[in-house]
Amino acid sequence: MIEFVIGIVALLILLTMVFQGVVLTKQHADAMTEARSEAGSRAISALSGINSPIYVSSVDSGSDWKKYTADDIKIAGNSMALENDVVDKTVVNSSDWNLIGSAPRSKFNEIRTVVSPVDAYGLVCGESTKTVVLSEAFKSLIWNKDSITIDVEVWMTQTDDIY
């Protein structure tokens, strides 16, 4: 009888986790769809304006000591290091940049000359936030919180009326 009760409790916990996981996954997918739709609309609009995200070189974990969580600190990168370590190594000789730069509307040469490399890409942003209310079973058995907030941020390249 004791083993049966332990098995039922374990099954209840497992089913509660699966149910809440499905709800969280659906809400995340919905938030991602909304953010991609918003960024996509801005990407094909000639009047969307250019967002300028920071160039991140690394991320320091915050007080929870876990990377890529809400309390992390983004450390801005040095665009000169990107130019020296990545961009300049894409050509065999540095004189090759003269040939690349002579092409009309060359975005490649622009990457080398802007202060922040992300400005050369013409990035647009889409964002969405969803709040998932946790079930009573999940709150009482696993995590004593009322809700979980899902934040999604999507970046796309602006295409100026090209679909």
N, C-alpha and C positions, 0 to 999 in steps of 0.2 A: 504494500500500500504506500509506503514511504517513497519507494522508487517511482511509483506511478505519479505521485504528487510532484516530485522533483522533475520528472519528465514533462508533465503538463506545464509547470512554471517555465521551464526552459523553452518549451514550444511556444508559449505565450510571448516570451521575450523575443524570440526569433521572429515570430509573425509580426509583432509590433515594429521591430526594426525594419523588416522588409516593407511593410506598409508605408512607414514614414520615409524610407529611402525612395520608394516609388514616387511619393508626393514631392519630395525635394528635387528629384531628378526631373520630373515634369515641369516644375516651376523654374528650374534652372534652364531647361530647354526653351521654355516660353520667353524668359528674360533674354536669352541669347538671340532668339529669333527677332524680338523687338529691337534689340541693340543693333543687330546686323541690318535690319530694315532701315532704321534711322541713319546709320552710317552709309548705307547704300544709296539712300535718297540724297544725302549730302554729297556723295562722291560723284554723282552724275549731274549735279546742279552747278551751273556756272557761277551762281551767286552765293554759294555756301560759305565762303570765307575759309581761311586756313587756320586750323588749330595748330598749336605748337607744343607737343609733348616734350618733356625733358628727356635728354639722352641719358639713360641710366647705365652706369658702368657696373654697379653691384647693388646688392640689397643686404642690409644688416637686419638680422632678426631682432624683433623688439623684446619686450619684457617676458613674452611667453617662450622665447628661445626657439621658435619655429619659424622657418623661412616661408615667405609668400602667404602671410596672414595679414589681417587688417592693421596690426600695430607695427609693421615693418617700416624701416626708414630707407627710402630710395636715395642712393648716392649718385649725384650727377656726374656724368663722365666728362672727360676732356676730349673735345672734338679733334684736337691736334693728334692725340694718341690714336684715335680712330683713323685719321688720315694717314699717319705714318705706319701703323701696324696692319691696317686692312686695305684701305683704298689704294694707297700707292703701290702695294704689292700685287695689284690686279693687272699691271702692265709689266712688260719685260724691261723696258728702259723708260726712264722718266720723260724722255723726249716724246714718247708715244702719246703723252697727254696733249701735246700740241695738235696732233692729228685728231684725237678724240674731240678736243675743244673746238676745232674748226667746223665740226658738223653743226648744221642749223638746229637750234633749240636743244642742245645737248644737255641732258640732265646729268650725265656722268661727270662732266666737267664741273657742273654746279655743285656736286657733292663735295668736291675738293675746295671750293671757294667760300662756302657759307660758314658762318660762325658755329651754328648748330646743325649737324648733318641731317637731323630729322626735318628741318625746314625745307630741304631740297626735294623731299618726297611729296609734298602737298597733302599731308595727312588730314583726314576728317574723322571725327569721333561720333560714336553712337553709344548711348548708355541706357541701362534699364535696371530697375530695382524691384525686387519682389520680396514680400514678407510672407513666410510660411508659418501659420499657427500650428504648433505641435499638438498632437493628440494627447488626451489625458493619460492614456496608457503609457505613451512614450515619456511624458513628463514624470509620471510617478515611478516608472521602472528604470529609466535610463538616464535622462537628463532633465534636471529641474529648471527649465527655461520655458517661457511662454511662447517664444517664436524664434525663428532664424531668418535673418535678412540676407538675401542673395543680391550682390552687386555685380553687374557685368559691364565691362567697358570694351568696345570693339573699335579698332582703328583700321581704316581702309585708305587707299590712295585715291585722290581726286582725279577724275578722268575728264572733266569738262565736257559734258554732253555726249560722251562716247558711251554707248550702252554695252 
